[in-house]
Amino acid sequence: MKVKVLYFAALREQLGTPGEDIELPSGVATVAALRAHLVSRGGTWRSALAEAKLVRAAVNQDMAKPSAAIKAGDEVAFFPPVTGG
Amino acid sequence: MKVCVQAQDFDAGAEMRALQRDPKVGAVASFVGVVREVAMTLEHYPGMTERALQKIVEEARGRWQVLDCTVIHRVGALEPTDQIVLVAVASAHRGDAFAACEFIMDYLKTQAPFWKKEAAGWVEARETDDKAAERWK
């Protein structure tokens, strides 16, 4: 299935892209699984998204937990903890 | 209820007066966040940011008597002393207005997708902000 993935702030800079459309292998159906899939690319993907890093996620523009399900056509975003206000 | 994410500055006085038009309003509480000491650039997630702010305002309306409310958050390049954010809440009585205003700010700090970048780099999220938001649970 295909999903749109977006990256913001420090994560966007580290990864060198604001986002991409990704065709996911079968079995990748949660936020945590998608993150692990991206980490498996290695290099900066591994260092920026490694489990020890504080990374927040949103699915279709709502804050989402790692266990949140994703389906075809979803917009999934990864970003550092927010610092507005 | 008004939620705005914008680059331009705002007139807090005018925004607060606009909340006083309803004769049922007896109290308007507000908070203005200001850039302290160093210039910064504010990035946001267009679409989600507005949506997150709306949800925070709705949550506040469910908890307190809120007659009207305005949230304005700026994005882009900001200099020291520039205004960053306005939260203004109109209620019949001050207790609701104060509480809802503080709640909205605390939730905005941890739930609304904004990120500050200074010359030294991206600003790190603070644990005290998480703690401030948690006390409303």
Backbone of each chain as ProteinMPNN parsed JSONL, in Angstrom:
{"seq_chain_A": "MKVKVLYFAALREQLGTPGEDIELPSGVATVAALRAHLVSRGGTWRSALAEAKLVRAAVNQDMAKPSAAIKAGDEVAFFPPVTGG", "coords_chain_A": {"N_chain_A": [[0.832, -1.207, 0.0], [0.285, 2.311, -0.502], [1.565, 5.205, 1.08], [1.626, 8.638, 2.234], [4.394, 10.274, 3.463], [5.549, 12.614, 5.8], [8.07, 14.905, 6.943], [9.243, 16.95, 9.58], [10.824, 20.004, 10.759], [13.784, 19.583, 12.703], [14.062, 16.949, 11.955], [13.315, 16.909, 9.242], [15.438, 18.373, 8.207], [17.646, 16.752, 8.879], [17.089, 14.452, 7.416], [16.979, 15.429, 4.924], [14.789, 15.843, 3.297], [11.408, 16.969, 2.731], [9.387, 15.177, 2.604], [7.741, 12.194, 1.246], [6.284, 9.855, -1.089], [5.534, 6.622, -0.246], [5.715, 3.192, -1.054], [4.581, 0.676, 0.822], [5.908, -2.334, 2.239], [4.074, -5.417, 2.637], [2.584, -5.994, 5.804], [3.614, -3.845, 7.113], [1.947, -1.875, 9.004], [1.471, -0.136, 11.06], [2.272, 2.891, 12.896], [4.666, 2.531, 14.329], [5.773, 0.362, 12.947], [6.157, 1.467, 10.443], [8.043, 3.389, 11.064], [10.17, 1.729, 11.833], [10.609, 0.52, 9.405], [11.591, 2.679, 7.924], [13.924, 3.186, 9.379], [15.341, 0.956, 8.698], [16.485, 1.613, 6.33], [18.942, 2.539, 6.888], [22.022, 4.489, 7.489], [21.566, 8.037, 7.635], [18.875, 7.772, 8.086], [18.636, 5.76, 9.94], [20.048, 6.914, 12.113], [18.569, 9.266, 12.62], [15.975, 8.409, 13.174], [16.138, 6.408, 14.999], [15.24, 4.225, 17.725], [15.877, 5.285, 20.235], [15.658, 7.979, 19.923], [13.656, 10.894, 20.495], [10.814, 10.963, 18.901], [7.894, 12.198, 17.483], [4.64, 11.375, 16.159], [2.103, 11.753, 13.606], [-1.054, 10.808, 12.306], [-2.89, 11.339, 9.489], [-3.025, 14.021, 10.25], [-3.59, 14.033, 12.981], [-2.316, 13.685, 16.256], [-0.507, 10.719, 16.908], [-0.123, 7.501, 18.421], [2.641, 5.113, 18.697], [1.473, 2.629, 18.235], [-0.631, 3.13, 16.562], [-2.785, 2.472, 13.794], [-2.082, 2.327, 10.272], [-3.292, 3.023, 7.005], [-3.805, 2.46, 3.448], [-3.192, 5.362, 1.526], [-3.049, 7.119, 3.648], [-1.82, 10.03, 5.431], [1.134, 10.291, 6.939], [3.045, 11.691, 9.496], [6.281, 12.487, 10.764], [8.007, 13.926, 13.472], [10.006, 16.095, 15.654], [9.493, 16.465, 19.279], [7.119, 19.035, 19.997], [7.601, 22.641, 19.999], [6.267, 25.106, 20.259], [4.488, 28.208, 21.066]], "CA_chain_A": [[0.0, 0.0, 0.0], [1.036, 3.556, -0.633], [1.234, 6.267, 2.037], [2.412, 9.863, 2.107], [5.11, 10.481, 4.727], [6.09, 13.972, 5.905], [9.058, 15.124, 8.007], [9.289, 18.362, 9.93], [11.827, 20.623, 11.64], [15.128, 18.984, 12.705], [13.999, 15.673, 11.238], [13.324, 17.248, 7.811], [16.803, 18.79, 7.851], [18.557, 15.606, 8.963], [16.782, 13.488, 6.359], [17.182, 16.102, 3.644], [13.576, 15.847, 2.476], [10.194, 17.297, 3.48], [8.436, 14.061, 2.577], [7.808, 11.279, 0.103], [5.248, 8.825, -1.183], [6.211, 5.329, -0.079], [4.987, 1.938, -1.22], [4.994, -0.108, 1.982], [5.816, -3.786, 2.138], [2.944, -5.933, 3.423], [2.978, -6.197, 7.193], [3.9, -2.551, 7.73], [0.587, -1.346, 9.128], [1.35, 0.768, 12.211], [3.263, 3.963, 12.922], [5.938, 1.956, 14.784], [6.309, -0.483, 11.876], [6.632, 2.37, 9.389], [9.301, 3.975, 11.556], [11.194, 0.671, 11.754], [10.877, 0.347, 7.97], [12.453, 3.796, 7.523], [15.214, 2.966, 10.043], [16.043, -0.132, 7.992], [17.227, 2.182, 5.198], [20.319, 2.771, 7.356], [22.582, 5.84, 7.364], [20.897, 9.098, 8.407], [17.533, 7.295, 8.471], [18.806, 5.025, 11.185], [20.447, 7.797, 13.22], [17.535, 10.273, 12.92], [14.708, 7.797, 13.604], [16.412, 5.296, 15.92], [14.28, 4.126, 18.832], [16.255, 6.122, 21.378], [15.335, 9.388, 19.623], [12.284, 11.318, 20.767], [10.139, 11.306, 17.653], [6.436, 12.139, 17.574], [4.03, 11.063, 14.864], [0.694, 12.076, 13.392], [-1.682, 10.117, 11.185], [-3.936, 12.208, 8.944], [-2.996, 15.291, 10.983], [-3.895, 13.899, 14.4], [-1.229, 13.046, 16.99], [-0.742, 9.274, 16.91], [0.811, 6.667, 19.194], [3.346, 4.142, 17.849], [0.609, 1.491, 17.895], [-1.727, 3.562, 15.668], [-2.835, 1.782, 12.503], [-2.067, 3.144, 9.056], [-3.87, 2.339, 5.854], [-3.441, 3.049, 2.158], [-3.643, 6.733, 1.298], [-2.878, 7.957, 4.841], [-0.713, 10.979, 5.535], [1.809, 10.037, 8.215], [4.123, 12.664, 9.691], [7.209, 12.289, 11.88], [8.622, 15.193, 13.844], [10.487, 16.135, 17.045], [8.513, 17.056, 20.193], [6.816, 20.396, 19.538], [8.185, 23.712, 20.83], [5.624, 26.396, 19.973], [3.989, 28.999, 22.19]], "C_chain_A": [[0.863, 1.253, 0.0], [0.588, 4.555, 0.441], [2.12, 7.481, 1.754], [3.084, 10.094, 3.457], [5.742, 11.873, 4.71], [7.063, 14.054, 7.072], [9.146, 16.613, 8.292], [10.488, 18.718, 10.798], [13.177, 19.901, 11.548], [15.159, 17.694, 11.892], [14.048, 15.898, 9.717], [14.741, 17.616, 7.362], [17.763, 17.608, 7.855], [18.348, 14.642, 7.792], [16.929, 14.098, 4.973], [15.981, 16.075, 2.728], [12.357, 16.222, 3.331], [9.18, 16.164, 3.469], [8.544, 13.254, 1.308], [6.565, 10.388, 0.083], [5.976, 7.488, -1.13], [5.255, 4.174, -0.321], [5.476, 1.019, -0.1], [4.911, -1.605, 1.725], [4.638, -4.285, 2.984], [3.435, -6.211, 4.835], [3.34, -4.904, 7.888], [2.574, -1.792, 7.833], [0.37, -0.494, 10.378], [2.436, 1.846, 12.091], [4.632, 3.406, 13.304], [6.585, 1.122, 13.683], [6.854, 0.373, 10.728], [7.971, 2.989, 9.801], [10.44, 2.954, 11.444], [11.592, 0.434, 10.295], [11.832, 1.436, 7.48], [13.859, 3.641, 8.121], [16.036, 1.92, 9.278], [16.761, 0.365, 6.733], [18.68, 2.463, 5.578], [20.733, 4.233, 7.239], [21.857, 6.859, 8.223], [19.513, 8.656, 8.853], [17.605, 6.574, 9.803], [19.113, 5.987, 12.335], [19.326, 8.778, 13.591], [16.283, 9.661, 13.54], [14.889, 6.635, 14.574], [15.509, 5.36, 17.143], [14.581, 5.059, 19.993], [15.884, 7.591, 21.163], [13.876, 9.688, 19.95], [11.671, 11.796, 19.453], [8.643, 11.174, 17.868], [5.883, 11.851, 16.184], [2.592, 11.543, 14.816], [0.201, 11.248, 12.214], [-2.871, 10.959, 10.75], [-4.151, 13.441, 9.829], [-3.579, 15.231, 12.391], [-2.707, 13.213, 15.057], [-1.529, 11.553, 17.113], [0.311, 8.553, 17.727], [1.51, 5.695, 18.245], [2.447, 2.992, 17.396], [-0.507, 1.856, 16.906], [-1.633, 2.881, 14.307], [-2.692, 2.782, 11.362], [-2.612, 2.315, 7.907], [-3.518, 3.086, 4.572], [-4.006, 4.456, 2.039], [-3.464, 7.656, 2.488], [-1.714, 8.924, 4.683], [-0.101, 10.784, 6.923], [2.958, 11.03, 8.345], [4.969, 12.262, 10.885], [7.87, 13.624, 12.175], [9.128, 15.149, 15.284], [9.365, 16.656, 17.95], [8.351, 18.54, 19.889], [7.328, 21.452, 20.527], [7.568, 25.078, 20.541], [5.274, 27.16, 21.231], [4.923, 30.108, 22.606]], "O_chain_A": [[2.012, 1.244, 0.443], [-0.606, 4.73, 0.682], [3.183, 7.383, 1.141], [2.411, 10.109, 4.488], [6.386, 12.263, 3.735], [6.901, 13.356, 8.073], [9.127, 17.436, 7.377], [11.079, 17.871, 11.468], [13.663, 19.634, 10.448], [16.149, 17.386, 11.229], [14.734, 15.172, 8.998], [15.185, 17.223, 6.283], [18.591, 17.468, 6.955], [19.305, 14.09, 7.25], [16.995, 13.384, 3.972], [16.117, 16.259, 1.518], [12.275, 15.85, 4.502], [8.219, 16.182, 4.238], [9.324, 13.571, 0.411], [5.894, 10.198, 1.098], [6.921, 7.257, -1.883], [4.12, 4.184, 0.154], [6.644, 0.63, -0.075], [3.978, -2.089, 1.083], [4.254, -3.628, 3.951], [4.579, -6.621, 5.029], [3.374, -4.852, 9.118], [2.136, -1.151, 6.878], [-0.766, -0.167, 10.721], [3.374, 1.73, 11.303], [5.641, 3.754, 12.69], [7.802, 1.166, 13.501], [7.876, 0.047, 10.124], [8.898, 3.098, 8.999], [11.541, 3.29, 11.007], [12.758, 0.182, 9.99], [12.762, 1.163, 6.721], [14.857, 3.926, 7.459], [17.263, 1.996, 9.223], [17.549, -0.367, 6.136], [19.541, 2.606, 4.71], [19.917, 5.102, 6.932], [21.561, 6.601, 9.39], [19.022, 9.111, 9.886], [16.755, 6.752, 10.676], [18.511, 5.891, 13.405], [19.155, 9.087, 14.77], [15.603, 10.307, 14.336], [13.924, 5.958, 14.931], [15.07, 6.438, 17.543], [13.672, 5.562, 20.654], [15.805, 8.357, 22.123], [12.986, 8.869, 19.722], [11.972, 12.885, 18.966], [8.172, 10.156, 18.377], [6.555, 12.053, 15.173], [1.945, 11.719, 15.848], [0.932, 11.014, 11.252], [-3.756, 11.255, 11.552], [-5.279, 13.843, 10.115], [-4.01, 16.249, 12.934], [-2.145, 12.271, 14.497], [-2.665, 11.165, 17.388], [1.482, 8.931, 17.732], [1.045, 5.471, 17.128], [2.631, 2.445, 16.309], [-1.247, 0.978, 16.462], [-0.549, 2.732, 13.742], [-3.123, 3.931, 11.467], [-2.431, 1.099, 7.838], [-3.0, 4.202, 4.611], [-5.154, 4.71, 2.404], [-3.697, 8.859, 2.37], [-0.77, 8.688, 3.929], [-0.729, 11.071, 7.941], [3.751, 11.194, 7.418], [4.458, 11.765, 11.888], [8.247, 14.362, 11.264], [8.734, 14.273, 16.054], [8.392, 17.227, 17.457], [9.321, 19.223, 19.562], [7.467, 21.191, 21.722], [8.263, 26.093, 20.574], [5.708, 26.807, 22.328], [4.622, 30.85, 23.542]]}, "seq_chain_B": "MKVCVQAQDFDAGAEMRALQRDPKVGAVASFVGVVREVAMTLEHYPGMTERALQKIVEEARGRWQVLDCTVIHRVGALEPTDQIVLVAVASAHRGDAFAACEFIMDYLKTQAPFWKKEAAGWVEARETDDKAAERWK", "coords_chain_B": {"N_chain_B": [[-15.4, 31.416, 17.931], [-12.033, 31.719, 17.227], [-9.301, 30.768, 15.332], [-6.064, 31.257, 14.303], [-3.225, 30.904, 12.222], [-0.486, 32.605, 11.394], [1.786, 34.819, 9.574], [1.916, 37.517, 10.01], [1.884, 40.239, 12.459], [-0.179, 40.758, 15.431], [-2.927, 42.568, 16.952], [-3.322, 42.691, 20.15], [-5.004, 44.059, 21.911], [-7.147, 44.89, 20.278], [-8.102, 42.408, 19.515], [-8.955, 41.417, 21.97], [-10.929, 43.268, 22.672], [-12.774, 42.65, 20.714], [-13.773, 40.314, 21.699], [-15.428, 41.112, 23.668], [-17.905, 41.881, 22.907], [-20.274, 40.475, 23.227], [-22.909, 40.754, 25.455], [-23.102, 38.967, 27.541], [-20.593, 38.401, 28.366], [-18.332, 38.608, 31.012], [-15.737, 38.535, 31.697], [-12.488, 38.634, 30.367], [-9.731, 36.794, 29.792], [-6.268, 36.748, 29.062], [-3.276, 35.691, 27.301], [-0.075, 36.557, 26.216], [2.555, 35.479, 24.323], [6.023, 36.16, 23.987], [8.927, 36.82, 22.006], [11.931, 35.977, 23.458], [14.994, 37.375, 24.032], [16.594, 36.022, 21.836], [16.608, 35.896, 18.226], [14.336, 34.003, 16.172], [13.056, 31.321, 14.091], [9.909, 30.165, 13.239], [8.535, 27.099, 12.531], [5.79, 25.257, 11.107], [3.15, 22.777, 10.796], [1.309, 22.874, 8.231], [-2.202, 22.859, 8.155], [-2.441, 20.557, 9.962], [-1.685, 21.976, 12.223], [-3.607, 24.048, 12.575], [-5.816, 22.429, 12.902], [-5.119, 21.037, 15.261], [-5.074, 23.142, 17.087], [-7.756, 23.922, 17.014], [-8.913, 21.644, 18.134], [-7.882, 21.741, 20.722], [-9.076, 24.064, 21.67], [-11.753, 23.246, 21.548], [-11.704, 21.238, 23.47], [-11.214, 22.776, 25.748], [-13.591, 24.211, 25.829], [-15.295, 22.208, 26.526], [-14.653, 21.803, 29.133], [-14.796, 24.172, 30.618], [-16.846, 27.139, 31.128], [-16.954, 28.733, 28.31], [-17.398, 31.549, 26.462], [-16.438, 32.789, 24.199], [-13.465, 32.739, 22.164], [-10.099, 33.362, 21.22], [-7.341, 32.359, 19.358], [-4.197, 33.059, 18.27], [-1.355, 32.344, 16.444], [1.903, 33.033, 15.522], [4.07, 32.434, 12.653], [7.21, 31.819, 10.939], [9.946, 34.186, 10.509], [11.037, 35.711, 13.494], [11.783, 38.383, 15.735], [13.593, 39.36, 18.77], [11.434, 40.582, 21.307], [9.248, 40.554, 19.641], [5.814, 39.624, 19.241], [4.567, 36.328, 19.752], [2.435, 34.551, 20.261], [-1.082, 34.637, 20.915], [-3.532, 34.005, 23.3], [-6.811, 34.33, 24.061], [-9.581, 34.402, 26.161], [-13.052, 34.517, 26.596], [-15.426, 34.696, 29.137], [-18.254, 34.305, 31.384], [-17.482, 34.686, 33.987], [-14.408, 35.268, 35.869], [-12.985, 32.978, 36.749], [-13.432, 30.771, 35.013], [-12.429, 31.907, 32.66], [-9.692, 32.448, 33.24], [-8.751, 29.804, 33.824], [-9.327, 28.345, 31.452], [-7.794, 29.734, 29.618], [-5.163, 29.286, 30.527], [-5.071, 26.508, 30.342], [-5.377, 26.141, 27.541], [-2.993, 27.31, 26.62], [-1.082, 25.619, 27.86], [-1.66, 23.16, 26.651], [-1.309, 23.8, 23.967], [1.443, 24.146, 23.922], [2.391, 21.535, 24.026], [0.966, 19.989, 22.23], [0.38, 21.233, 19.781], [1.621, 21.397, 16.502], [4.299, 23.115, 16.232], [7.567, 24.373, 15.677], [10.521, 25.73, 17.02], [13.338, 27.426, 15.763], [16.539, 28.542, 16.465], [19.514, 30.604, 15.971], [21.489, 29.007, 17.05], [20.463, 26.513, 16.688], [17.812, 23.959, 16.57], [15.23, 24.4, 18.925], [15.026, 22.602, 21.935], [12.455, 20.471, 23.193], [10.827, 21.018, 26.33], [10.789, 19.405, 29.48], [9.317, 20.5, 31.515], [7.195, 21.653, 30.225], [5.707, 19.442, 29.405], [4.975, 18.506, 31.914], [3.392, 20.611, 32.782], [1.229, 20.406, 31.069], [0.278, 17.924, 31.771], [-0.898, 18.203, 34.268], [-3.527, 18.869, 33.903], [-4.942, 16.617, 33.393]], "CA_chain_B": [[-14.059, 30.901, 18.19], [-11.157, 32.101, 16.118], [-7.962, 30.183, 15.376], [-5.285, 31.745, 13.164], [-1.779, 30.715, 12.151], [-0.167, 33.657, 10.432], [3.11, 35.43, 9.678], [1.843, 38.919, 10.453], [1.675, 40.559, 13.866], [-1.59, 40.921, 15.811], [-3.23, 43.632, 17.905], [-3.957, 41.966, 21.251], [-6.093, 44.881, 22.447], [-8.291, 44.819, 19.358], [-8.639, 41.038, 19.586], [-9.677, 41.268, 23.239], [-12.17, 44.058, 22.59], [-13.713, 41.913, 19.855], [-14.374, 39.248, 22.502], [-16.285, 41.71, 24.704], [-19.139, 42.406, 22.299], [-21.417, 39.749, 23.764], [-23.189, 41.294, 26.803], [-22.987, 37.913, 28.561], [-19.183, 38.307, 28.765], [-17.958, 39.386, 32.186], [-14.299, 38.406, 31.932], [-11.63, 38.206, 29.259], [-8.357, 36.514, 30.251], [-5.421, 36.568, 27.877], [-1.844, 35.436, 27.433], [0.712, 36.879, 25.022], [3.927, 34.966, 24.364], [6.905, 37.114, 23.322], [10.272, 36.297, 21.728], [12.849, 36.394, 24.516], [16.453, 37.463, 23.843], [17.218, 35.687, 20.544], [15.738, 35.756, 17.058], [13.988, 32.614, 15.869], [12.131, 31.042, 12.997], [8.915, 29.179, 13.662], [8.003, 26.227, 11.479], [4.596, 24.54, 11.543], [2.636, 21.724, 9.913], [0.072, 23.498, 7.722], [-3.339, 21.939, 8.194], [-2.517, 19.902, 11.274], [-1.555, 22.97, 13.293], [-4.925, 24.665, 12.761], [-6.681, 21.36, 13.407], [-4.74, 20.775, 16.654], [-5.514, 24.286, 17.899], [-9.225, 23.815, 17.114], [-9.224, 20.568, 19.077], [-7.552, 22.226, 22.067], [-10.14, 25.02, 22.021], [-12.962, 22.454, 21.811], [-11.484, 20.579, 24.762], [-11.399, 23.82, 26.779], [-15.027, 24.527, 25.886], [-15.963, 21.115, 27.215], [-14.286, 21.798, 30.552], [-15.165, 25.418, 31.279], [-17.82, 27.943, 30.409], [-16.23, 29.644, 27.427], [-18.352, 32.182, 25.544], [-15.724, 32.996, 22.937], [-12.042, 32.488, 22.356], [-9.25, 33.665, 20.061], [-5.962, 31.871, 19.424], [-3.401, 33.471, 17.104], [0.044, 31.94, 16.594], [2.676, 33.464, 14.352], [5.102, 31.552, 12.109], [8.198, 32.546, 10.153], [11.068, 34.809, 11.222], [10.622, 36.62, 14.559], [12.889, 39.036, 16.44], [13.337, 39.606, 20.195], [10.317, 41.478, 21.666], [8.073, 40.288, 18.786], [4.77, 38.762, 19.8], [4.5, 35.005, 19.104], [1.141, 33.882, 20.399], [-2.142, 35.227, 21.748], [-4.703, 33.214, 23.666], [-7.745, 35.18, 24.81], [-10.8, 33.643, 26.447], [-14.145, 35.305, 27.173], [-16.375, 33.911, 29.925], [-19.104, 35.133, 32.241], [-16.732, 34.979, 35.212], [-12.961, 35.165, 35.668], [-12.434, 31.649, 37.024], [-13.45, 30.004, 33.763], [-11.557, 32.547, 31.66], [-8.295, 32.188, 33.628], [-8.429, 28.381, 33.714], [-9.351, 27.929, 30.051], [-6.657, 30.382, 28.949], [-3.943, 28.575, 30.923], [-5.181, 25.173, 29.757], [-5.114, 26.221, 26.094], [-1.546, 27.545, 26.442], [-0.332, 24.414, 28.246], [-1.866, 22.133, 25.623], [-0.67, 24.287, 22.736], [2.894, 23.921, 24.068], [2.774, 20.129, 23.88], [0.143, 19.29, 21.233], [0.265, 21.913, 18.477], [2.894, 21.217, 15.8], [5.169, 24.262, 15.916], [8.962, 24.128, 16.093], [11.336, 26.944, 17.02], [14.749, 27.282, 15.433], [17.358, 29.726, 16.717], [20.799, 30.522, 15.259], [22.238, 27.893, 17.641], [19.857, 25.231, 16.308], [16.416, 23.742, 16.942], [14.969, 24.459, 20.363], [14.608, 21.299, 22.482], [11.233, 20.482, 24.0], [11.153, 21.017, 27.763], [9.999, 18.496, 30.3], [8.387, 21.296, 32.333], [5.992, 21.871, 29.415], [4.924, 18.199, 29.509], [4.413, 18.467, 33.261], [2.333, 21.629, 32.849], [0.056, 19.881, 30.351], [-0.217, 16.727, 32.456], [-1.686, 18.484, 35.484], [-4.945, 19.06, 33.546], [-5.551, 15.324, 33.087]], "C_chain_B": [[-13.2, 31.195, 16.973], [-9.774, 31.485, 16.327], [-7.212, 30.623, 14.13], [-3.82, 31.378, 13.312], [-1.326, 31.651, 11.048], [1.23, 34.207, 10.636], [3.012, 36.823, 10.292], [1.54, 39.068, 11.938], [0.175, 40.693, 14.137], [-1.719, 42.042, 16.827], [-4.027, 42.996, 19.044], [-5.145, 42.744, 21.815], [-7.343, 44.79, 21.589], [-8.94, 43.436, 19.418], [-9.454, 40.848, 20.869], [-10.973, 42.069, 23.246], [-13.22, 43.322, 21.765], [-14.419, 40.806, 20.636], [-15.371, 39.787, 23.534], [-17.642, 42.139, 24.174], [-20.388, 41.731, 22.844], [-21.691, 40.241, 25.19], [-23.139, 40.238, 27.903], [-21.551, 37.798, 29.098], [-18.903, 39.205, 29.967], [-16.467, 39.366, 32.448], [-13.593, 37.988, 30.649], [-10.228, 38.022, 29.834], [-7.505, 36.27, 29.019], [-3.986, 36.278, 28.249], [-1.187, 35.832, 26.125], [2.119, 36.338, 25.23], [4.796, 35.858, 23.496], [8.272, 36.472, 23.099], [11.247, 36.869, 22.756], [14.294, 36.281, 24.025], [17.001, 37.141, 22.455], [16.187, 35.501, 19.432], [15.459, 34.277, 16.785], [13.117, 32.524, 14.62], [11.19, 29.958, 13.48], [8.381, 28.416, 12.466], [6.721, 25.585, 12.001], [4.181, 23.517, 10.489], [1.293, 22.235, 9.392], [-1.064, 22.476, 7.675], [-3.452, 21.303, 9.565], [-2.48, 20.932, 12.397], [-2.912, 23.605, 13.603], [-5.885, 23.651, 13.404], [-6.401, 21.078, 14.888], [-5.221, 21.912, 17.559], [-7.034, 24.255, 18.083], [-9.612, 22.771, 18.16], [-8.957, 20.998, 20.519], [-8.633, 23.192, 22.556], [-11.432, 24.267, 22.348], [-12.881, 21.764, 23.167], [-11.712, 21.574, 25.907], [-12.886, 24.161, 26.94], [-15.81, 23.443, 26.609], [-15.721, 21.142, 28.718], [-14.752, 23.035, 31.306], [-16.223, 26.156, 30.468], [-17.06, 28.996, 29.602], [-17.232, 30.237, 26.447], [-17.717, 32.432, 24.185], [-14.229, 32.897, 23.219], [-11.285, 32.823, 21.077], [-7.842, 33.125, 20.314], [-5.267, 32.3, 18.139], [-1.957, 33.069, 17.369], [0.794, 32.341, 15.34], [3.686, 32.392, 13.929], [6.06, 32.41, 11.278], [9.259, 33.18, 11.041], [10.569, 35.83, 12.232], [11.851, 37.122, 15.317], [12.558, 39.181, 17.928], [12.331, 40.74, 20.364], [9.106, 41.301, 20.731], [7.065, 39.419, 19.537], [4.757, 37.438, 19.03], [3.067, 34.489, 19.1], [0.195, 34.697, 21.276], [-3.196, 34.16, 22.021], [-5.588, 34.136, 24.487], [-9.068, 34.448, 24.938], [-11.828, 34.545, 27.119], [-15.123, 34.372, 27.871], [-17.261, 34.865, 30.714], [-18.311, 35.585, 33.471], [-15.255, 34.649, 35.056], [-12.393, 33.768, 35.861], [-12.347, 30.807, 35.761], [-12.467, 30.58, 32.746], [-10.084, 32.282, 31.966], [-7.92, 30.729, 33.358], [-8.353, 27.946, 32.256], [-8.151, 28.507, 29.298], [-5.363, 29.627, 29.266], [-3.914, 27.16, 30.331], [-4.815, 25.193, 28.273], [-3.624, 26.439, 25.844], [-0.746, 26.282, 26.753], [-0.473, 23.315, 27.19], [-1.219, 22.525, 24.305], [0.821, 23.961, 22.759], [3.306, 22.477, 23.794], [2.048, 19.405, 22.745], [0.103, 19.951, 19.852], [1.612, 21.866, 17.762], [3.54, 22.529, 15.317], [6.568, 23.875, 16.385], [9.751, 25.417, 15.952], [12.781, 26.607, 16.65], [15.463, 28.604, 15.695], [18.664, 29.568, 15.947], [21.601, 29.316, 15.752], [21.647, 26.526, 17.29], [18.401, 25.144, 16.745], [16.272, 23.75, 18.451], [14.464, 23.093, 20.82], [13.314, 21.457, 23.272], [11.621, 20.377, 25.47], [10.198, 20.124, 28.54], [8.966, 19.26, 31.131], [7.101, 21.587, 31.557], [5.094, 20.638, 29.448], [4.231, 18.132, 30.856], [3.24, 19.435, 33.392], [1.057, 21.114, 32.17], [-0.575, 18.715, 31.115], [-1.13, 17.042, 33.65], [-3.167, 18.703, 35.172], [-5.661, 17.735, 33.336], [-6.427, 14.821, 34.227]], "O_chain_B": [[-13.599, 30.947, 15.836], [-9.157, 31.665, 17.377], [-7.676, 30.388, 13.014], [-3.24, 31.52, 14.388], [-1.735, 31.506, 9.896], [1.802, 34.088, 11.719], [3.914, 37.257, 11.009], [1.017, 38.159, 12.583], [-0.636, 40.736, 13.212], [-0.746, 42.419, 17.481], [-5.235, 42.787, 18.934], [-6.171, 42.156, 22.157], [-8.453, 44.634, 22.097], [-10.163, 43.308, 19.378], [-10.503, 40.204, 20.86], [-11.993, 41.608, 23.76], [-14.41, 43.364, 22.079], [-15.528, 40.404, 20.284], [-16.071, 39.016, 24.191], [-18.447, 42.703, 24.916], [-21.448, 42.353, 22.916], [-20.812, 40.158, 26.047], [-23.136, 40.585, 29.084], [-21.316, 37.185, 30.139], [-19.195, 40.401, 29.947], [-15.975, 40.089, 33.315], [-14.052, 37.095, 29.938], [-9.612, 38.978, 30.305], [-7.958, 35.662, 28.049], [-3.536, 36.575, 29.356], [-1.676, 35.488, 25.049], [2.794, 36.695, 26.196], [4.387, 36.271, 22.411], [8.721, 35.668, 23.915], [11.37, 38.085, 22.904], [14.746, 35.199, 23.65], [17.804, 37.913, 21.932], [15.072, 35.028, 19.653], [16.262, 33.411, 17.133], [12.531, 33.507, 14.166], [11.617, 28.958, 14.057], [7.85, 28.996, 11.519], [6.577, 25.387, 13.207], [4.794, 23.416, 9.427], [0.261, 22.049, 10.038], [-0.88, 21.355, 7.201], [-4.453, 21.49, 10.257], [-3.165, 20.777, 13.408], [-3.312, 23.686, 14.764], [-6.649, 23.975, 14.313], [-7.33, 20.901, 15.675], [-5.714, 21.672, 18.661], [-7.538, 24.527, 19.173], [-10.519, 22.985, 18.965], [-9.717, 20.658, 21.426], [-9.049, 23.137, 23.713], [-12.125, 24.606, 23.308], [-13.859, 21.712, 23.913], [-12.335, 21.237, 26.913], [-13.368, 24.371, 28.053], [-16.845, 23.706, 27.222], [-16.494, 20.571, 29.486], [-15.067, 22.961, 32.494], [-16.467, 25.853, 29.3], [-16.593, 30.002, 30.136], [-17.853, 29.501, 25.679], [-18.371, 32.304, 23.15], [-13.793, 32.963, 24.368], [-11.783, 32.59, 19.976], [-7.234, 33.4, 21.348], [-5.702, 31.943, 17.044], [-1.398, 33.417, 18.409], [0.372, 32.027, 14.226], [4.101, 31.558, 14.733], [5.769, 33.562, 10.958], [9.451, 32.766, 12.184], [9.779, 36.711, 11.892], [12.823, 36.393, 15.513], [11.39, 39.133, 18.313], [12.38, 41.737, 19.644], [8.04, 41.85, 21.009], [7.438, 38.586, 20.363], [4.915, 37.422, 17.809], [2.554, 34.047, 18.072], [0.606, 35.35, 22.236], [-3.688, 33.501, 21.105], [-5.15, 34.667, 25.508], [-9.609, 33.939, 23.956], [-11.522, 35.247, 28.083], [-15.591, 33.392, 27.291], [-17.045, 36.077, 30.712], [-18.452, 36.718, 33.933], [-14.887, 33.84, 34.205], [-11.416, 33.405, 35.206], [-11.312, 30.204, 35.475], [-11.763, 29.84, 32.059], [-9.314, 31.934, 31.071], [-6.893, 30.452, 32.737], [-7.414, 27.251, 31.866], [-7.567, 27.841, 28.443], [-4.562, 29.362, 28.37], [-2.873, 26.681, 29.88], [-4.037, 24.361, 27.807], [-3.051, 25.817, 24.949], [0.16, 25.916, 26.004], [0.497, 22.623, 26.879], [-0.649, 21.685, 23.61], [1.392, 23.553, 21.748], [4.436, 22.22, 23.38], [2.468, 18.322, 22.339], [-0.182, 19.282, 18.858], [2.632, 22.247, 18.336], [3.353, 22.971, 14.183], [6.73, 23.145, 17.362], [9.679, 26.107, 14.935], [13.363, 25.644, 17.15], [15.044, 29.654, 15.207], [18.904, 28.525, 15.339], [22.309, 28.676, 14.973], [22.263, 25.496, 17.566], [17.826, 26.12, 17.227], [17.092, 23.176, 19.167], [13.593, 22.498, 20.186], [13.11, 22.468, 23.944], [12.612, 19.735, 25.818], [8.991, 20.091, 28.297], [7.884, 18.747, 31.418], [6.038, 21.749, 32.156], [3.871, 20.759, 29.511], [3.062, 17.756, 30.95], [2.23, 19.126, 34.024], [-0.052, 21.36, 32.644], [-1.794, 18.54, 31.11], [-2.013, 16.257, 33.997], [-3.986, 18.721, 36.091], [-6.873, 17.724, 33.121], [-7.014, 13.744, 34.127]]}, "name": "protein", "num_of_chains": 2, "seq": "MKVKVLYFAALREQLGTPGEDIELPSGVATVAALRAHLVSRGGTWRSALAEAKLVRAAVNQDMAKPSAAIKAGDEVAFFPPVTGGMKVCVQAQDFDAGAEMRALQRDPKVGAVASFVGVVREVAMTLEHYPGMTERALQKIVEEARGRWQVLDCTVIHRVGALEPTDQIVLVAVASAHRGDAFAACEFIMDYLKTQAPFWKKEAAGWVEARETDDKAAERWK"}
